[in-house]
Amino acid sequence: MTFTDVFPQETPEAKAKRMEWFADAKLGIFIHWGIYAVNGIDESWSFYNGKISYEDYMKQLQGFTAANYHPEQWADLFFRAGAKYVVLTSKHHDGVALWDTKMGELSVVKRSPAGRDLIGPYCAALRKKGLKVGLYFSLLDWSHPDYPGFRRNENKYEKDSLRFNKFRTFLYGQLDELAEKFNPDLYWFDGDWEQPAETWGARAIREKLLKHNPNTIINSRLQGYGDYDTPENGVPVHKPQGNWWELCMTMNDSWGYQLTDNNFKTPYQLISIFADCIGKGGNLLLDIGPKEDGSIPAEYTSCLEEFGRWTGKHAEAIYGTTAGIPRDYYCGNSTLSKDRKKLYLFIDQKPIGPIMVKGLRNNVRVAYVVGKGNNLNTRVMMKAWWSEIPGILYIDVPEGSLDPMVTVVALSLDGALELYPKP
C-alpha cells in the first residue's frame, strides 16, 4: 500500500462518530522525552538556535539510559490523574527515534545505552489501563541529510526535489512503521510550518493513516489536513470556531525535563485552566518531562495526583460533557450534560455571596455540590409577571461545601436548557 492510495471522503456524521472519544476525553497527558533530558536543555531547538553545537547536542545519546523507565507506573499515574489519552514524542525535530526504526540509524535503540524500543511498552501499558495511545511525530528532521533545514538561517541545500523525494521516502517509511508496529489512536504531528502541504504530501499522509486505521485521529499540524485545532500554552479568549480543539500546555516553562526550570504552575492554576478549556468545549493536553532515565520528577507527580483527586470527585461535570453557557449568563466556566438537562457551574474563587445565573428559562429541580451531594438553596428574583425575561437565579453555596481548588455546582433542570435570548 502506498501513500497515493485514496481514502473515501468522510461524511460529517462519520467524522463526529470518529471524534466522539476525543470530545468526551477532556484530559490528556503530553510527554516530551528524549535525549535532551540528559543535559536538561531545549529539545532540538537548543542546537537549531545555536545555544549548543549540533555535535555536543548529539553527545547526549551517550547518556540516555531509560534505566528507570517503567511504563506501567506511568500509565497508572496518568489513569489516576483522570487522563483518557496520552501523547509521547516518538521523534522530535532532532530526528532521534524512540523505536527501532529500520529507516535509519538514528534511534535510542541503536545509538544510546537504552538499547531498546521504548514505544511498544508504552502502548501496551496504556492499553492495559484503557487509555488511548497518542504518538507525537515531527515531520521535519533537522538531522536527516536529505532534509533541507538544519540550524536557523542555515540550510543543507536549496531547491533540490530529488533530495527531498529521498527524504519523503524516509518520512513515509517511518510513518508506516508507527502505523504497523503501534497502530496509535492519535497522531500528533509537529514541524509542518517549514514546508507547504503539497511538499509534505499532507493529503496523502492523512489518507494513508486513515486507510490503515479508519478510527485514528490526526491533530491540526498537517497543513490543513488534521481533525482538530491545537492552540499552545494559552487558553483561547473565546471558544474556537471548530468543533474540536485541545490546548497543549507545559506545567512549568519547558516541554522536556530541565533541571533549572522550577517555575511550576500551581495545581489550582492548572485545574482552573482545565475548567476554562472544558467550559469552551475543548480538551487540555498537560505536559510532563521525564528525566533521561524515565523517572518522573516529583513536581509533575504531585500535581497529577491532585488532578486525580479533583477529576475523580467531579467526573460527572467533566467527561462526556459539552461546552457550557456564555459568561453573559454566568460569570464563570460551565459545562452541560449531553442531554442538556444538567448545567454544571464551576466556582474557582471563594464567593462572598450567592452565585447567580441570568437568562435561564428552565426551572431548577435540584441544585447540589458535585462530589459532596449537599443540596443547595435557590431562589429566583426580579422576575416581572408581565415580562418574558427570566428572573435572576441565586444559589447559596456554604463555605463548608467549597472544594480547596475549584467547586462545581450542578443544576438539574426541568428539561433541555433554554436561555433568553438564545445565544
C-alpha positions as CSV (number, residue, x, y, z in Angstrom):
1,M,0.0,0.0,0.0
2,T,1.4,3.4,-0.9
3,F,0.7,6.9,0.2
4,T,-1.1,7.7,-3.0
5,D,-4.0,5.3,-2.2
6,V,-7.1,7.4,-1.9
7,F,-9.3,7.2,1.3
8,P,-13.0,7.8,0.6
9,Q,-14.4,11.2,1.6
10,E,-15.7,11.2,5.2
11,T,-19.2,12.5,5.9
12,P,-19.7,14.9,8.8
13,E,-21.6,12.2,10.7
14,A,-18.8,9.7,10.3
15,K,-16.3,12.2,11.5
16,A,-18.3,13.1,14.5
17,K,-18.5,9.4,15.4
18,R,-14.8,9.0,14.9
19,M,-14.1,12.1,17.1
20,E,-16.5,11.1,19.8
21,W,-14.0,9.5,22.3
22,F,-11.7,12.6,21.9
23,A,-14.5,15.0,22.6
24,D,-15.5,13.1,25.7
25,A,-12.0,12.6,27.0
26,K,-11.2,16.2,28.1
27,L,-7.8,15.5,29.7
28,G,-4.7,14.1,28.0
29,I,-1.1,13.9,29.1
30,F,1.7,15.1,26.8
31,I,5.2,13.5,27.3
32,H,8.3,15.2,26.0
33,W,11.0,12.6,26.5
34,G,14.2,12.3,24.5
35,I,18.0,12.7,24.7
36,Y,17.6,16.4,25.5
37,A,16.7,15.3,29.1
38,V,20.3,14.2,29.6
39,N,21.6,17.8,29.9
40,G,18.2,19.3,30.6
41,I,18.2,21.6,27.6
42,D,15.7,22.7,25.0
43,E,14.5,19.8,22.8
44,S,16.0,20.2,19.3
45,W,15.8,24.0,19.5
46,S,19.0,24.3,21.5
47,F,21.2,23.4,18.6
48,Y,18.8,24.9,16.0
49,N,19.1,28.3,17.7
50,G,22.8,28.0,18.3
51,K,22.8,27.6,22.1
52,I,24.9,24.4,21.7
53,S,26.7,22.8,18.8
54,Y,24.9,20.0,16.9
55,E,27.8,17.7,17.8
56,D,27.6,18.4,21.5
57,Y,23.8,18.1,21.4
58,M,24.1,14.6,19.9
59,K,26.6,13.6,22.5
60,Q,23.6,13.3,24.9
61,L,22.8,10.0,23.2
62,Q,25.6,8.5,25.3
63,G,23.9,9.4,28.5
64,F,20.3,8.4,27.6
65,T,19.7,5.2,29.6
66,A,16.0,4.8,30.3
67,A,17.2,2.8,33.3
68,N,14.2,3.7,35.4
69,Y,11.6,3.6,32.7
70,H,8.5,1.8,34.0
71,P,5.6,2.5,31.5
72,E,3.2,0.6,33.7
73,Q,3.8,3.1,36.5
74,W,3.4,5.9,34.0
75,A,0.1,4.6,32.8
76,D,-1.1,4.1,36.4
77,L,-0.3,7.7,37.3
78,F,-2.0,9.1,34.2
79,F,-5.1,6.9,34.9
80,R,-5.3,8.1,38.5
81,A,-5.0,11.7,37.3
82,G,-8.1,11.3,35.2
83,A,-6.5,11.4,31.8
84,K,-8.1,9.4,29.0
85,Y,-5.3,9.6,26.4
86,V,-1.6,10.2,26.3
87,V,0.8,11.5,23.7
88,L,4.5,10.6,23.7
89,T,7.2,12.1,21.5
90,S,8.2,9.2,19.3
91,K,10.6,11.6,17.4
92,H,11.3,15.3,17.9
93,H,12.8,17.7,15.4
94,D,16.3,16.3,16.3
95,G,15.4,13.1,14.4
96,V,16.1,10.7,17.3
97,A,13.6,7.9,17.2
98,L,12.4,6.2,20.4
99,W,11.7,3.0,18.5
100,D,13.8,0.6,16.4
101,T,13.3,2.3,13.1
102,K,14.6,0.5,10.0
103,M,14.7,3.7,8.0
104,G,18.0,4.9,9.5
105,E,20.5,4.5,12.3
106,L,19.4,7.5,14.5
107,S,17.5,5.9,17.3
108,V,17.9,5.3,21.0
109,V,17.8,1.6,20.2
110,K,21.0,1.7,18.0
111,R,22.8,4.8,19.4
112,S,22.2,5.0,23.2
113,P,22.6,2.9,26.3
114,A,18.8,2.5,26.5
115,G,19.3,0.0,23.6
116,R,15.7,-1.0,23.2
117,D,12.3,0.1,21.8
118,L,10.5,2.4,24.2
119,I,7.3,2.9,22.3
120,G,5.9,-0.6,22.3
121,P,5.9,-1.0,26.1
122,Y,4.3,2.5,26.4
123,C,1.5,1.5,24.1
124,A,0.9,-1.8,25.9
125,A,0.8,-0.2,29.3
126,L,-1.7,2.5,28.2
127,R,-4.0,0.0,26.6
128,K,-3.9,-2.2,29.6
129,K,-5.4,0.7,31.6
130,G,-7.9,1.6,28.9
131,L,-6.1,4.8,27.8
132,K,-5.9,5.9,24.2
133,V,-2.5,5.9,22.6
134,G,-1.1,9.0,21.0
135,L,2.2,9.5,19.3
136,Y,3.9,12.8,18.6
137,F,5.9,12.8,15.3
138,S,8.0,15.6,13.8
139,L,7.5,15.9,10.1
140,L,10.7,17.8,9.7
141,D,14.0,16.2,10.7
142,W,17.0,18.5,11.2
143,S,19.4,15.6,11.4
144,H,18.4,13.8,8.1
145,P,21.0,14.5,5.4
146,D,18.2,14.9,2.7
147,Y,16.1,17.3,4.7
148,P,16.9,20.9,3.7
149,G,16.6,22.6,7.1
150,F,19.3,22.5,9.8
151,R,20.1,25.4,12.1
152,R,18.3,28.7,12.0
153,N,19.1,30.5,8.7
154,E,21.2,27.6,7.6
155,N,20.1,25.0,5.0
156,K,21.7,21.9,3.7
157,Y,20.6,22.7,0.2
158,E,18.3,25.0,-1.8
159,K,15.5,23.5,-4.0
160,D,16.5,20.0,-4.8
161,S,13.4,17.9,-5.5
162,L,15.4,14.7,-5.8
163,R,16.9,15.0,-2.4
164,F,13.6,16.0,-0.8
165,N,11.9,13.0,-2.5
166,K,14.5,10.8,-0.8
167,F,13.7,12.4,2.5
168,R,9.9,11.9,1.8
169,T,10.5,8.2,1.3
170,F,12.2,8.1,4.7
171,L,9.4,10.1,6.3
172,Y,6.7,7.9,4.8
173,G,8.6,4.8,5.8
174,Q,8.8,5.9,9.4
175,L,5.1,6.6,9.4
176,D,4.5,3.2,8.0
177,E,6.4,1.7,10.9
178,L,4.4,3.7,13.5
179,A,1.2,2.6,12.0
180,E,2.1,-1.1,11.6
181,K,4.0,-1.6,14.8
182,F,1.9,0.5,17.2
183,N,-1.3,1.5,15.5
184,P,-1.9,4.7,17.5
185,D,-5.3,6.1,18.2
186,L,-4.0,9.6,17.6
187,Y,-1.1,11.1,15.6
188,W,0.2,14.4,17.0
189,F,2.2,16.0,14.2
190,D,4.5,18.9,14.5
191,G,7.0,20.8,12.4
192,D,4.7,21.3,9.4
193,W,5.5,25.0,9.2
194,E,8.7,24.5,7.2
195,Q,7.0,23.1,4.1
196,P,3.7,23.6,2.3
197,A,1.1,20.8,2.3
198,E,2.0,19.7,-1.3
199,T,5.7,19.3,-0.4
200,W,4.9,17.1,2.6
201,G,2.3,15.2,0.7
202,A,-0.1,16.1,3.6
203,R,-3.2,14.8,2.0
204,A,-1.5,11.5,1.1
205,I,-0.3,11.2,4.7
206,R,-3.8,11.6,6.0
207,E,-5.3,9.2,3.5
208,K,-2.7,6.5,4.3
209,L,-3.1,6.7,8.0
210,L,-6.8,6.6,7.9
211,K,-6.7,3.7,5.4
212,H,-4.6,1.8,7.9
213,N,-6.9,2.7,10.8
214,P,-10.2,4.4,9.9
215,N,-10.7,5.4,13.6
216,T,-7.4,7.2,14.1
217,I,-7.4,10.9,14.9
218,I,-4.9,13.5,13.5
219,N,-4.1,16.9,15.0
220,S,-4.1,20.1,13.0
221,R,-0.4,20.4,12.4
222,L,-0.6,18.7,9.0
223,Q,-1.0,21.8,6.9
224,G,-4.8,21.8,7.0
225,Y,-5.3,18.0,6.8
226,G,-5.9,17.4,10.6
227,D,-9.0,16.9,12.6
228,Y,-8.8,19.3,15.5
229,D,-7.1,22.6,16.4
230,T,-4.1,22.8,18.8
231,P,-3.6,26.1,20.5
232,E,-0.4,26.1,22.6
233,N,0.3,27.5,26.1
234,G,-2.6,29.9,26.1
235,V,-6.4,29.3,26.6
236,P,-8.3,31.0,23.7
237,V,-10.2,34.0,25.0
238,H,-13.3,32.9,23.0
239,K,-14.5,29.5,22.1
240,P,-12.7,28.4,18.9
241,Q,-14.9,28.1,15.8
242,G,-14.1,24.4,15.1
243,N,-15.9,21.5,16.7
244,W,-12.8,20.0,18.3
245,W,-9.8,21.6,19.9
246,E,-7.1,20.9,22.5
247,L,-4.8,23.2,24.5
248,C,-1.3,21.8,24.9
249,M,0.4,23.3,27.8
250,T,3.5,23.0,30.0
251,M,3.4,22.7,33.8
252,N,6.4,24.9,34.1
253,D,8.1,26.8,31.2
254,S,9.6,23.8,29.4
255,W,8.3,20.9,27.4
256,G,11.1,18.5,28.3
257,Y,12.9,18.0,31.6
258,Q,15.0,21.0,32.6
259,L,16.7,20.9,36.0
260,T,16.9,24.7,36.2
261,D,13.2,25.3,35.4
262,N,11.3,25.5,38.7
263,N,8.6,27.9,37.6
264,F,5.8,25.4,38.1
265,K,2.2,26.4,37.9
266,T,0.2,25.5,41.0
267,P,-2.4,22.8,40.9
268,Y,-5.1,25.5,41.4
269,Q,-3.9,27.4,38.3
270,L,-3.8,24.3,36.2
271,I,-7.2,23.0,37.3
272,S,-8.7,26.5,36.7
273,I,-7.2,26.4,33.2
274,F,-8.6,22.9,32.7
275,A,-12.1,24.1,33.7
276,D,-11.7,27.0,31.2
277,C,-10.9,24.6,28.4
278,I,-13.8,22.2,29.0
279,G,-16.1,25.1,29.5
280,K,-15.3,26.2,26.0
281,G,-15.8,22.6,24.7
282,G,-12.1,21.7,24.4
283,N,-9.5,19.4,25.9
284,L,-6.3,20.0,27.9
285,L,-3.1,18.2,26.9
286,L,-1.0,18.7,30.0
287,D,2.8,18.2,29.5
288,I,5.4,16.4,31.6
289,G,9.1,16.0,31.0
290,P,10.6,12.8,32.4
291,K,14.3,12.6,33.2
292,E,16.7,10.7,30.9
293,D,16.3,7.5,33.0
294,G,12.5,7.6,32.6
295,S,11.6,8.7,36.1
296,I,9.0,11.4,36.5
297,P,10.1,14.3,38.7
298,A,8.1,14.8,41.9
299,E,6.7,18.2,40.9
300,Y,4.8,16.6,38.0
301,T,3.7,13.6,40.1
302,S,2.3,15.7,42.9
303,C,0.3,17.9,40.5
304,L,-1.1,14.9,38.7
305,E,-2.1,13.3,42.0
306,E,-4.1,16.5,42.9
307,F,-5.6,16.4,39.4
308,G,-6.8,12.8,40.1
309,R,-8.4,13.9,43.4
310,W,-10.3,16.7,41.6
311,T,-11.3,14.9,38.4
312,G,-12.4,11.8,40.4
313,K,-14.6,14.0,42.6
314,H,-16.1,16.0,39.7
315,A,-16.2,13.3,37.0
316,E,-19.9,13.9,36.1
317,A,-19.2,17.5,35.3
318,I,-16.1,16.7,33.1
319,Y,-16.3,13.6,31.0
320,G,-18.8,13.4,28.2
321,T,-20.0,17.0,28.7
322,T,-20.2,19.8,26.1
323,A,-19.4,23.5,26.3
324,G,-21.4,25.4,28.8
325,I,-23.2,28.7,28.7
326,P,-21.7,32.1,27.7
327,R,-20.3,34.2,30.5
328,D,-23.0,36.8,29.9
329,Y,-25.3,34.3,31.7
330,Y,-22.9,33.0,34.3
331,C,-19.7,34.8,35.4
332,G,-17.5,31.6,35.3
333,N,-16.8,28.4,33.5
334,S,-19.6,25.9,32.9
335,T,-20.4,22.6,31.2
336,L,-23.6,20.8,30.0
337,S,-24.6,17.2,30.1
338,K,-25.1,15.8,26.6
339,D,-28.9,15.7,27.1
340,R,-28.6,19.4,28.1
341,K,-30.7,18.8,31.3
342,K,-27.8,19.4,33.7
343,L,-25.8,22.6,33.9
344,Y,-22.5,22.5,35.8
345,L,-21.2,25.7,37.3
346,F,-17.5,26.0,38.2
347,I,-16.5,28.3,41.1
348,D,-12.8,29.0,41.2
349,Q,-12.9,31.6,43.9
350,K,-14.5,31.8,47.4
351,P,-17.8,33.5,46.8
352,I,-18.8,36.3,49.2
353,G,-22.5,35.8,48.5
354,P,-24.8,33.7,46.4
355,I,-23.7,32.9,42.8
356,M,-26.1,33.9,40.1
357,V,-27.3,32.8,36.7
358,K,-29.2,35.1,34.3
359,G,-31.5,34.3,31.4
360,L,-32.3,30.8,32.5
361,R,-35.8,29.9,31.3
362,N,-35.8,26.5,33.0
363,N,-36.9,25.7,36.5
364,V,-34.3,24.1,38.7
365,R,-35.4,20.8,40.1
366,V,-32.5,20.5,42.4
367,A,-29.1,22.1,42.9
368,Y,-26.2,20.3,44.6
369,V,-22.5,20.4,45.1
370,V,-20.8,17.8,42.8
371,G,-18.8,15.2,44.7
372,K,-20.3,16.1,48.1
373,G,-24.1,15.8,47.4
374,N,-25.1,18.8,49.5
375,N,-28.4,20.2,48.3
376,L,-28.3,23.9,47.9
377,N,-31.0,26.6,48.4
378,T,-32.0,28.5,45.2
379,R,-34.3,31.4,44.6
380,V,-35.4,33.4,41.6
381,M,-35.6,37.2,42.0
382,M,-36.6,40.2,39.8
383,K,-39.0,38.2,37.6
384,A,-41.7,40.5,36.4
385,W,-45.0,38.7,35.7
386,W,-45.6,40.8,32.6
387,S,-42.2,40.2,31.0
388,E,-40.8,37.1,29.2
389,I,-37.3,37.9,30.5
390,P,-36.4,35.3,33.2
391,G,-35.5,36.5,36.7
392,I,-32.1,36.0,38.2
393,L,-31.4,32.7,39.8
394,Y,-29.4,32.9,43.0
395,I,-27.7,29.9,44.5
396,D,-26.4,29.8,48.1
397,V,-23.1,27.9,48.4
398,P,-22.0,27.5,52.0
399,E,-18.3,27.8,52.8
400,G,-18.2,24.2,54.1
401,S,-19.2,22.9,50.7
402,L,-16.3,24.5,48.9
403,D,-13.5,22.4,47.2
404,P,-10.0,23.6,48.1
405,M,-9.3,24.0,44.3
406,V,-12.5,24.5,42.2
407,T,-16.0,23.9,43.4
408,V,-18.7,22.6,41.0
409,V,-22.4,23.1,41.4
410,A,-24.9,21.0,39.4
411,L,-28.3,22.4,38.4
412,S,-30.8,19.6,37.4
413,L,-33.2,21.3,35.0
414,D,-36.9,20.5,34.2
415,G,-35.9,20.0,30.5
416,A,-33.3,20.7,28.0
417,L,-31.5,24.0,28.7
418,E,-33.3,27.1,27.4
419,L,-31.7,30.6,27.6
420,Y,-33.1,34.0,26.9
421,P,-32.3,35.3,24.5
422,K,-30.8,32.4,22.6
423,P,-27.0,33.0,22.4
